[in-house]
Amino acid sequence: MTYFLRRVFFLFSAVLFFSCVSSGKAASSSDEVYVTDTKKISLLPPSCFERELDSLQQFTGTFSGRSFVSNFYITSTPEQVSVTILNEFGIETGYLVYDGASCVLDSSLFPKALKCQYIVSDLENVYCTLESLTEHYSKAGLSFSETEEDGVKKRRIYDGSYLVEEITFSVSETSSVIVLNNFLRNYSYELTENL
């Protein structure tokens, strides 16, 4: 009887493991991201992030008039970027992992057709070094700039004179707020971290 129970447990565990492994949508990091309708970029390696992250942030997103709120636990090392998506009770509802070679997204928060590279690209625009982004976008025929006025940092992506995306960083005594507006695709994110 013990042998039978071990076999059943092993089969159940194997089925559970493989169903979890296959639930995420994996993609190669070489899949390019269209910044405009005609200009595209590949992803930068995780080592291009300005610093390692270990941060819980409230995520508010708006796309085509639909808004949603969740919590993101973002970690990054020179080898990997990961986002654990949590509901208001702190229960995991999805994840994103990018290791420089592949990207996996499994979440009901985002449309199934969304390639995880687009989320990683937005995170790179926020957290990667200015030098790596400037050079990267220049190769695609786009410009990436950063300015600071009155303590507010802004990063912008231009296609010629057209402003494609703007990221605003503001810090108060109690929180850090990052607002990303993509004017071409008509979506925005807000990441808020309590300090």
C-alpha positions, 0 to 999 in steps of 0.5 A: 500500500505504501508503494501505491501511495508513493506512486500516486503522490509522485504522479500527482506532483509531476502533473502539478509541476508540469502544469505550473511550468507550462502555464507561463508564456515564454518568449526569446529576448531576441523578439523585438519590441516596436517602439513606433509602428515602424521602429523596433528595439531588442531588450537590454540585458538585466546588467544595464539596470542602474542598481539592483532592485528589491521593491514593493510598489503599487501599480496603477495602469490605464489602457483604452479607458480601462484602469487596474490596480495591483502590487508589484514586487520588483527585484533585479540583479545583473542576471535577472529581472523579476516581477511578482504580481500581488493582489490587495491581500498580498496573494500572488496573481502572476509573475514576469521573469526576464534573464536576458535570454528569455522572458516569461509572463503569466498573469491575468492582469495583462491581455494574453496577447501582450508580449512580456518584452513590452513590459520589460522594455518599459521597466528598462526605460525606467530603471536602466542607465541613461547611457545604455538607453541613449545608445540603444534608442539611437541605433533604432533611429530614435532619441532618448533624453533625460532632464531634471527641473525643480527636483523632477526627473523626466525621461523622454523617447522621441521619433523625430519631434514626436514624443512617443513616451515620457517618464516622470520621477517625483520623490516626496518625504513619504513616497517615490512616484514614477509615471510612464505615459506612452502617447503613441499607444495610449497607455500609462502606468504609475508605480508608487513606492512608500519610503 
